[in-house]
């Protein structure tokens, strides 16, 4: 079973770097994975147009399958895409939705 560090290493090539959704460019500079048993959290450090942030994205038991042995590339891609979608949802709703606002912490 991969460790949280192993899962971070599996996801990093898909999530670290410049991510764009057509409206905003986010530069992800760091990624941590925190395993909570049947779920996990991905903490992403990034630079956005309005500053330096750390965002915590919760993952569910379906995505936790990435911790099972040697995950297939399709699963890795699906989890990475889901995380990218949630990251951009956070960005676009952080100023208007309380739940989204709590996911992010401004570092500078």
C-alpha positions, 0 to 999 in steps of 0.5 A, spaced: 500 500 500 503 506 497 504 511 503 501 518 503 508 521 500 508 515 495 501 518 493 503 525 493 509 523 488 504 519 483 499 526 483 504 531 483 506 530 475 499 532 474 497 537 479 504 541 480 505 547 475 501 552 472 494 550 471 489 554 467 481 554 466 481 559 461 479 565 466 485 564 471 492 561 472 494 558 478 501 556 479 501 550 484 508 550 487 507 544 493 503 538 494 502 534 500 497 528 501 494 527 508 491 520 509 485 519 514 484 512 513 478 511 508 479 518 506 485 523 505 486 531 504 490 534 499 493 540 501 496 545 495 500 551 496 499 556 490 500 562 487 494 566 484 492 573 482 491 575 489 496 572 493 500 566 496 495 560 498 494 553 501 488 550 499 485 543 503 481 539 498 478 533 501 477 526 498 472 521 499 473 513 499 472 512 492 478 516 490 482 513 496 483 507 492 489 511 489 492 508 496 491 501 493 497 497 491 499 500 484 494 504 482 492 504 474 494 510 470 486 511 469 485 512 476 491 517 477 488 521 472 481 521 474 483 523 481 488 529 478 482 531 474 477 531 480 482 535 484 483 540 479 476 541 478 475 542 485 481 547 486 478 552 480 471 551 484 474 553 490 478 559 486 471 562 483 467 561 489 472 563 495 469 570 496 462 568 496 461 561 499 463 560 506 465 553 505 469 554 500 473 560 504 474 555 509 478 551 504 483 556 503 488 560 507 492 566 505 499 565 506 501 572 504 
